[in-house]
């Protein structure tokens, strides 16, 4: 069961890290790493279910954070179009 859990968590972390620079930076990945540690530690090493459940909640939070759309930056004045300039032909 441990190898399957490790493989699943590594896949989740890979998805959090994929194109992290285009999303919210390393934050969701770092939170996911902490969550994976809590899940593994709580389930297989400490045998403390609340730690496992807390890690699962953190992993879900990291996934939601990573999927949440980034705020759009303001467009340049005029919308970036040159409507004011005359076209000479």
Secondary structure, 3 states (H helix, E strand, C coil): CHHHHHHHHHHHHHHHHCCHHHCCCCHHHHHHHHHHHHHHHHHHHCCCHHHHHHHHHHHHHHHHHHHCCCCCCCCCHHHHCCCCCCCCC
